[in-house]
Every structure is written in structure tokens, then in C-alpha cells.
Amino acid sequence: MMKLLVIAEHNQTALAPSTLNTITAALRLGEAQSSQPSGSQGFELHVLVAGDQAQEAANQAAQCQGVQKVWLADGPAHEQPLAEALAAQALELIQTLDPALAAGDPQTNNPDGLRAVVMPSSTMGKNLAPRLAAMLNVAAISDITKVLGHDTFERPIYAGNVIATVQSIDPVLVTTVRTTAFEVVATSSNVAPISTLSAVEPSSQSRFVSQELSKSERPELGSAKVVVSGGRALGSAEQYQTVLTPLADKLGAALGASRAAVDAGYAPNDYQVGQTGKVVAPNLYIAIGMSGAIQHLAGMKDSKVIVAINKDPDAPIFQVADYGLVADLFEVVPEFTAKI
């Protein structure tokens, strides 16, 4: 039976929301593989959880619908998701799942071989996918948004202004998934078995030094259902906080910002939404004082409902907005907040 492998992203105790969307993408790929006339009848979906004391994350993966087996590699090498150790661990598992790969003789038409390795298009996935693809001597296909067939996908290019259709001719697919394009996988009552792997040794090529994480009681920007986002028109960091924070508090929303606002120091870097920031697709996106540069639209145009407030009636943001209000944000936003 054909196999697919998802590389899980997690914080040791729980799967990242991006992994739940990635599993859905992998299931769609498996269905497309199985529908081929010459394809295998059915597929097995495996999940690799590489961490340090990550049993809870593995348990959560085992409860995801469609997952047949979870592989847990627990060890100091995976205390932080360094690509060198994670790629080595993934390669060992890949060669276990498909001995032909270990022998250096992959076969495209092998009905029982490994067909795809799928991971979220996050910092982890973007770091891991090229390295793993090079190890397997295949091309990496990044940021897929739609599965068209067993070897054909859609992915955005040119800041999302063009959707490219790409086809793989490799025996094994290595792909990253734009998670906002796929729904969260459901929980199943059938718990998949968990097998333990020996963790690889820590890499000598890199080491984790430190990280600085911003702490907030607000929802995480990438997975928030409501986002209130501000642009350069707010004028200052003080105005950004004064105008947007009360509205976000009442809506239980995450705060976002355009690159121009971040570069001007109105908001921290992790608030940036856009091509070089975070890609979001909330149920409601409120763009305040944003012109709608294509780089920003690339990160939020998949939102279910977009509300734009800008005093310039010709601002490009109105072309993608479901609801637009041409007005002075400093007048209407406080009034809007007061009426909620």
C-alpha cells in the first residue's frame, strides 16, 4: 500500500495548528494517488513527531483522522527544530518506509513505496524541505494551495498575483503546504498506533543559541479567527495602540500590521502580514489605514470577510474588500469600537 509522510511541527506538548492543515493536504494527495488507474488501492498516512519529551504531541497526532501510524523520535537532538537533525531523522524513516530509496533505486510505479513527504510552509518547513529534497535527489515543490492530481498542484507566484500549475516527475514528492488553503483535520475516535524511533545524534553543523519570543494573551496571528490590522496611515506607534487595541480587545482579535507600519516602528516584526510576513486567512480581517500593496494582499486575501477603512477611495485595498468604508480612521474606528 502506498505511503505518505507528514513531518509534524509542534512545541513538544501539542501539534502546531499548521500541522493539522498539512495532514488534510496529505489526505487529499493520498486520495489523488489512489484514484490513478495504475495506482495503489488505498494509502497509508504516517506522521513523524521528532522532539524531546514530545509524547503529548505524538498522542495528538495519533488522534487525527486519516493517520494510520505515528513515529515518535525523542531525544536531545530535537529539543529545538534544527533542520540538520530533523532532515537526518526524516531520511532514516523514509528509507525504512521505502527500502528502495535506501538502495538508491526509487521506482515511480511502486504501489507500496513512499510517494510524498509533506510539511507546513512555515519557518520549519521552508528550512527542512530543500535540505531533505537534496538528500533524496528530487525537486522540492513549495507552498502548494491545491491538489489537482497525484503529481500536479497549484501554487502562488508573484506575490499571489499568478497561480502556477506545477507537475512533478520525481518518484518522491517533497512539498510544503500553504496551510491557510486547507481546513483543519478532524479528530478521529480510532487512535493510530505510535512507534518509537531512535533519535539521531545532535548535529555538529549547527547549534541552538537562543530565541526571543513575544508573549501575548491575544490569539496567535497565524491561526486567529479575527485579525485587526493597521497600516502606515496610523501615523505612530502610540496611535496604533490607541486606535487598534480597544477594537481588538472587544473582538478577541489578533493584531496585525503592514510592512510599512512595521518598518516605521508602529508594531513588532511578528505582527507583519504579507509576502514577507505571515499568511493569514481569518473569518474576519479588518484593514485599517492600509493602501493594499500587493505584498500585503498576498498575505491576507484568502480571508473569509475583508473589511477596509481608508480615506482614499482609490486605495487598492477596496478591490479585494467585501465591505469598504471611505472615512477618517481616527473618527470612525473609535465610534465603531464604542458601539460593539
N, C-alpha and C positions, 0 to 999 in steps of 0.2 A: 504494500500500500504506500502510495506517495506520501512524502513527509514535508512539512513546512516548519520553520523555526522562528519564533519571535524572541528577540532579545529584550528583556524587561528592564524598564527604568523604574527605580524605586529609591526610597530613603531608608532602607533596611527594615522598617516596620510596616510599610504599606507601599503598594504599587503607585506610581505616579499616574494621574489621570490620563496622560498621553499613552500609557501602555494599554489601557482599556480600549481606546480608539484604534490603536495599532492591531490589537487582536481581531477587531471587526474587519479591518482591511485584509488581514491574513486569511480570515474565513472566506471573504469574497474571492480572494485569489485562489484558495483551495477549491471553491465551487467552480470557478472558471477552468481550473486544471482538470477537474473531474468530468467536466462536460465535453472534453475533447473526444472525438470518435476513437482515437487511439490511446486515450488517457487511462489512467488507473481508475478502478471503480472505488471511489472514495479517497479520503486523505486523512492523515494524522497531523494534528497541530500540537507541536511541542513548544514549551516556553522555558527559556534559560533565565534563572534568577541567580546572578553572581553577586555575592555580598559578604558581609561579615556579621554574623548573627542575624541573618535575614529570613529566618524560618517563617515569621509572620507574613512577610511579603510573598513567600512561596505558597503559604496556605491560601492567601487571597487569589493568587494566580490559578490555583487548583480549582477554585470555585467559579471560574469564568466559563461561560457557555462555549462549547466547542473545543475546549482544551482537552487533549487526550493524555498528556503527560507533562509534568513539571520536573525540571532538572535543577537541583539546588547545589551550587558550588559555594561553600562557606569557607572563608579564610582571610587572613590579613591583607592579601594582595588586592582584595576587593572592598576594603574599608572605604575607599573613595573610587568612583568610577573612572579609573585611568584607562585610556584606550589600549595601551600596550598589554596590560594584564587581561583586560576583557576580550581583546581580539584573540589572544593565545588560548584563553578558556573556550571561547566560541569555536575556534578552529578544532580543538580536541573533540568537542561534542559533535561538530559537523562530520568529522571523519569517523566517529563512532556510529552516527546515524546512517552514513553512506560510505561503506568501506571502499567503494570505487574511487571516491575522492582521495582517500588516504593512499591509494595505489597510484594516484595520478592519472586515472583513466575514467573521467566522468562521462556519462552517457546521457544524452538529451532524452532518449526514448526509454530510459529505465523506469518502469512503472513503480518500482519500490524504492527509488532513490530520493535524495533530498532535492527539492525543486526550488525552494526560496528561503532566504533569510530576511526577515522583516523587522524594522526597528523604527521608533518615532523620529521625526525630523526635528529633533531637539539638539541641544549642545552635545549631549551624549551620542546621539545617533549620527550627527554630522561629523563627529570626531572618529567614530568607530567604523562607519560604513566604508570609507575609502581604504582604510588600512586592511579591513577584512577582505574586501574585494581584490585588493592587490595580492593578498595571500592565496586567494583562490584562482587568481589569474582571470578574473571576469570584470566586466564593467559594473559600476555602481549607478543605479538609477535613483535620483534623489527627488524628494518632495512630491510623490505621486498623490493625485487628488481623486483619481477614478480608475477602477479596474475595468478595462474594455474586453480583455481576453486573457488567456493563460500566459501570454507573453507581451501584451500590449496595454499601455497605460496612458493616462493624461497627466501632464504636469505643467504648472505655470512658468512662463519665462517673461523677461522684460517687465519686471515688477507686476506681473499678473495681467498685463495688457494682452498677452498672447497665450493661448493654451496649446501646448505642443503635444502631439501624439507620438509616443516613442515605442519602439519594439525591440525586445531583447533577443539576441541569437545565442546567448550563452546557455550552457547546460544548467547553471545555477543562477538564480536571480539574487542580487543583493540590493535591497531597496530601503529607502526611508520614506515615511508616510507623513503627509501634512495632516495632522490629527484633527484639525477643525473640519475636514471634509468627510469624516466618518463618525458615526454615532458611537456612544459608549456601549461596550458589550454587556449583555445581560448576565446576571448571576444564575448559575445552574444548581439544581439540587443534587446532581451527580458530581461528586468530588473526584477530580483526577488524581491518580497516584503520583507521589513525589519520590524521585530517586535522587540519591546523594552522589555528587561527583567530588573527586579530589581536587581541591583548589590548586591552581598553578602557583609557582613561586612569584613573589613580588618582582616587578621588572627592574632591571638595572639601568634602563634608559631614561626613566623619569621618576620623580617622587612628588608626593603631595606636600606643599609647603603650608598654605593657609588659604582661607576664604573668608570673605566678609559678607554676611547675609543681612539684608534689611528685614526687620521684623515688623509685622503689622497685623492688626486684628481684622483687617479687611480681607475679602476673598482674594485668592491668588489671581493675578491679572489674566493668565492664560486660560483659566477654567471658569472665570466668573460668569454668571448669567446676566449681569448688568454691568456696564462699563460707562463711567463718566469721564470724558477725555477733553483736555484743553489744549489750545494752540498758542501761538506767539501773541495773538491779539489780547491775551490777558494782561500783558504788559510787565508783570513782575512775579517773583515767587510768592510775595505776600498776597497779591491779587489772585493768584492761582489757588492758594489755600482758602482765602476768604470767600471766593465765589463758588469753587467746586466742592470743597469739603462738606459744607452743610447739605448740599444736594446728594452727594454720595452717601452720607450718613443716613439720610432718610430713605434712600432706595436700597440700602445694603449693598452698594456697588463698589467695584474696584475702581481705582483712579488710573487714568492713562494720560498720555501726552504725545504730541507730535515731536519729531526730531528737532524742529526749530525751537520748541519750548524747552526741550531737554538741553540742547546746546546753549540756550540762553540762561540756563541755571534755574528755570522755574520748577523743575521736577527732576528726581533722580533718574539715572540711566535705566533702571529696571522698570520704569513706567512707560518707556518708549514703545509705541505701537507702529508697526510699519515694516518695510522690507528689511531694514537693518535692525529692527527691534523684535517685538513679539507679534505673532499672528494670533488674532482672537476672532471668535465667532459667537458672541453672546446672543441672548434673546433680544437684548436691547442695548444699542450703542448710541450714546448721546455725545455728539461732537460739538464742542462749544468754542467759538472763535478760531475755527480751523478752515483754511482755504481749500484743502483737499488735494494736496500734492499727490502725484501717482505713487510715490514711495509709501505714503501713509495709507492710501486706499488699498494697496497690496496687502496690508496687514489687518484690514477690518471690513472689507466689502462683502464678506460672507456672513456678516451679522444678520440675524433674522429681521430685525427692525432697526433702521438707522434714523435718528433724529438729528438735524443740523440746525444750529443757531449761528447766524453770521449777518453782519450788517451790509455785506456786499452781495447784492442779488445775483451777480455773475460768478460767484465763487464756485469752483468745480465740485465742491462737496455736495451741492444741491443736485447734481446729476445722478448721484447714487443714493441720495436720501429718500426714505419713504415719506418723511414729514420734514418740511423745512420752514424756518421762521426767519424772516429778514427783519432784524431788530438789533438794538444795542444790548449786548450780552450783560452789561453791568446793570441794566434796568430789568430785563425780563427774567434772568436766571434767579435773582433773589425773590422776585414775585412768584415765579414758578415754584421755588422751594417752599415759600411760605404757604402755598395752597395745597401742598401734599399732606 
